[in-house]
Each structure stands twice: as structure tokens, then as C-alpha cells.
């Protein structure tokens, strides 16, 4: 089981829905449940594999508009580098962004770096 460390207060469902609306997407339910309590947080278990390459998840982006890693601001800063349908929600230890990719399935996004 993953435990999370965060200094953020719980985010409201309305705030999460505002981001969905801004991007015209639907987040996975388990993501919404996680970021409600742990947005901006770091996981206790951070390892994951991408195409047989070991990566380390650093943190979830924040849903707090006052934070520098606020999810919509990060997207705004990266937008010119991203293909349509890709939206960041976290980053790894090397400052690569972990993103949802909605191009192939608007209901079940893939996770990409």
C-alpha cells in the first residue's frame, strides 16, 4: 500500500471538477480519490517502470492555485511542448512530467512520461 506525505489541505471536488472542465476531460475515479487528500504529495513507494526503464515518481501536482506546481499553471507552462490530449498530473525525480494521455480513449487515459 502506498502512503502519501503532503502539507496540503484536502481539495474540494469542485476544484478538481474545475480542472476537468478546463481540459474537457474526465479524471479516473481512483485519481480523484487520491488527489482529494494527497495533491502536491509524495508517495512512500516511488518506483515504476516505463518500457522496461525504472523511474521514480516524485510528486503529484497541486490543486492549490497559490502553489508554483498548481496543475493548471504547470500545464500552461508546458502546453507548447505537449501534443493535444496530454495533461500533466505529477513529475518524476528527474523533473519529467507524468501525464494522462486521452488521445486514444477519453474514458480511460493512459499514463505517459
C-alpha positions as CSV (number, residue, x, y, z in Angstrom):
1,X,0.0,0.0,0.0
2,X,1.2,3.5,-0.9
3,X,1.2,6.1,1.8
4,X,1.5,9.8,0.9
5,X,3.1,12.8,2.6
6,X,1.7,16.2,1.9
7,X,1.3,19.5,3.6
8,X,-1.7,20.5,1.5
9,X,-5.2,20.6,2.9
10,X,-7.9,18.4,1.2
11,X,-9.1,19.8,-2.1
12,X,-12.8,20.1,-2.8
13,X,-14.4,18.0,-5.5
14,X,-15.5,21.3,-7.1
15,X,-11.8,22.3,-7.6
16,X,-11.0,19.0,-9.2
17,X,-14.0,19.3,-11.5
18,X,-12.9,22.8,-12.5
19,X,-9.6,21.3,-13.8
20,X,-11.6,18.6,-15.7
21,X,-13.7,21.3,-17.2
22,X,-10.7,23.4,-18.2
23,X,-9.2,20.5,-20.0
24,X,-12.5,18.9,-21.1
25,X,-11.6,15.5,-19.7
26,X,-12.8,13.1,-17.0
27,X,-10.2,12.0,-14.5
28,X,-10.2,8.4,-13.4
29,X,-12.1,7.9,-10.1
30,X,-9.1,6.5,-8.3
31,X,-7.0,9.5,-9.3
32,X,-9.8,11.9,-8.0
33,X,-9.9,10.0,-4.7
34,X,-6.2,10.2,-4.3
35,X,-5.7,13.9,-5.2
36,X,-8.6,14.9,-3.0
37,X,-6.4,14.1,0.0
38,X,-2.9,14.0,-1.3
39,X,-2.5,16.5,-4.1
40,X,1.0,18.0,-4.0
41,X,2.2,14.9,-2.1
42,X,5.0,12.5,-2.4
43,X,4.4,8.7,-2.3
44,X,6.3,6.3,0.1
45,X,6.8,3.9,-2.8
46,X,8.0,5.8,-5.8
47,X,9.3,3.2,-8.3
48,X,7.5,2.4,-11.6
49,X,8.6,1.1,-15.0
50,X,8.1,2.7,-18.4
51,X,9.1,0.5,-21.3
52,X,11.4,-1.6,-19.0
53,X,13.1,1.6,-17.7
54,X,13.0,2.2,-13.9
55,X,11.5,5.6,-13.0
56,X,10.9,7.3,-9.6
57,X,7.6,9.2,-9.1
58,X,8.4,12.4,-7.2
59,X,5.1,14.2,-6.5
60,X,1.5,14.8,-7.6
61,X,0.9,18.3,-8.9
62,X,-1.1,20.6,-6.6
63,X,-4.7,21.7,-7.0
64,X,-3.9,24.7,-4.8
65,X,-3.8,27.8,-7.1
66,X,-1.3,29.5,-4.8
67,X,1.4,26.9,-5.3
68,X,4.0,27.0,-8.0
69,X,3.2,23.4,-9.0
70,X,-0.5,24.2,-9.4
71,X,-1.7,21.7,-12.1
72,X,-3.2,24.3,-14.5
73,X,-0.1,26.6,-14.3
74,X,2.2,23.6,-15.0
75,X,0.0,22.7,-18.0
76,X,0.1,26.3,-19.2
77,X,3.9,26.3,-19.0
78,X,4.2,23.0,-20.9
79,X,1.3,23.4,-23.3
80,X,3.5,24.3,-26.3
81,X,5.6,21.2,-25.8
82,X,2.6,18.8,-25.4
83,X,0.5,17.0,-28.0
84,X,-3.2,17.7,-27.8
85,X,-4.9,15.3,-25.3
86,X,-1.9,15.0,-22.9
87,X,-2.2,16.6,-19.5
88,X,0.4,16.5,-16.6
89,X,-0.6,15.4,-13.1
90,X,2.8,14.7,-11.5
91,X,6.5,14.5,-12.0
92,X,9.4,12.1,-11.5
93,X,12.6,12.6,-9.7
94,X,14.3,13.9,-12.9
95,X,11.6,16.6,-13.4
96,X,9.9,14.7,-16.3
97,X,6.2,15.1,-16.2
98,X,3.9,12.2,-15.7
99,X,0.8,12.7,-17.8
100,X,-2.6,11.4,-18.7
101,X,-2.9,10.7,-22.4
102,X,-6.5,10.9,-23.6
103,X,-6.0,10.7,-27.4
104,X,-6.8,7.0,-27.7
105,X,-9.5,6.7,-25.0
106,X,-11.4,9.7,-23.5
107,X,-12.7,7.5,-20.7
108,X,-9.6,5.6,-19.7
109,X,-6.4,7.6,-20.2
110,X,-3.0,6.0,-20.5
111,X,-0.2,7.3,-18.3
112,X,2.8,8.6,-20.2
113,X,6.1,10.5,-19.4
